[in-house]
Amino acid sequence: QVQLVESGGGLVQAGGSLRLSCAASGRTFRSYAMGWFRQAPGKEREFVAVISWSGGNTYYADSVKGRFTISRDNAKNTVYLRMNSLKPEDTAVYYCAQSLGIATMGATMTHTDFGSWGPGTQVTVSS
């Protein structure tokens, strides 16, 4: 089982940028795809991005495509989410998660396709 801890959230003005990090402990980090999800108050947890175990394949939700970039450094057991051109509607708690390795990787993945989760980091974008 991998343990995940997110960091890098905060308050930013619309149009600004943030980079989230997710540090993993455990031996399985390098073997599985990793994803980012977000959950705004009163809404369901939604898929943001996913990256394959090698980093060679990435998929994004339409709402963040072209603005967010997911990456990973397997030597550091860390996955990142670079967020540019932030909008107030990006305000949410952001979670990283490790794929269960069962579902086909893509933008239609849901939270049920992921097992281990971090506690989340708050991102607030002011208008």
N, C-alpha and C positions, 0 to 999 in steps of 0.2 A: 504494500500500500504506500502510495506517495503522499507526502504532506505538502500543501501548497500555501504560500503566503503572498498576497498581493501588496503592492506599494506604489506610490507615485500619484495617487489621486489628490484632488484639491479643488480650489475655487479658481476659475479662469473666466476671462471675458470672452464673449462670442468672437469668433475668428482666431482665437488663441490656440495653443498647442499644449499637449501633455504627453508624457511617455509613462505608461504603466509597466511595471515589472511584476513577474510572478516567479518567486524562488521556490524550487522544489527540492525536497529531500527524499531519499529512497532510490533504489536501484532501477526502478522501472521507467524513470522519466524519459530516457532516450529511446524507449521502445514503442511509444504510443504517440498518436496525434494529440495536440493540445489545442484547447479552444478558449475563447473569451465570450462571455455572456454579459448581459446587463439587465437590471431590473429597476424600473422606475416605480415610485409609489403608486399603488393601486393597479399596477399592470403585471402581466406575467413576465417571467424571465425569458428573454429573447436572445437568440443567437446573434453574435457579432462577427466572429471570424474563427477560422480553424487553420492549423498548420500541420502538415504531415510530420512523421517522426524525423525525417531527414531535413525538413525545411524546404524541400523541393516543390511542394504543392501547397497552395493557399486558396482559401475561399472566403468570401465576404458577404454579409448581408447587403442588399441593395442600398439600404439607408446610409451605409458608411463607405461604400465602394468609392475609391478615388480619394478618400480623405484619411482613412485609417490604414495602417500597415502592421501586420503581425509578423513577428520573426522569433527565432529561438537561437540560443547558444547552448548546445548540448554539453560543451566542456564546462559551462558554468551552471548547468541545470536550471536555466532561466528562460522564460518566454516573455516576450515584450509585446506591447501594443502602442504604437505611435499614433497619436490622434491629432490631426491637423484640421484647421478650419472648423473648429468646434461650434456647435449650435446649442441653443438652450434645450432643444429636444434631445440632446445627448446626455442630459443630466440623469444620472442613475447610479446605483451601486454596480460596480463592475467586478465580475468574478472570473477567475481562470479555473479550468477544469481539465482533467485528463480523460481522453476518450477511453471507452471500454474496449475499443478495437473490434467492434462487431458491425456497426453500421457502415455503409459506404460513405466515405468522406465527401462532404459537399456543403453547400449553403443551406440545405434543407435539414441539417442536423438539428436535433432538439436536445433539451437538457437531459432527456432520458438516455441519450447515447453516451453520456459521460458519467464517470464514477466519482473519483475524488474531486473535491471542491475546496477552494480557499474561502476565507471568511468574507472577502470582498473589500473593495476600497471605493469610497465615495468620490464621484466626479460631479461637480456643480458648475454649470456654465451660465453666467449671467448675461442678460441682454443689454 
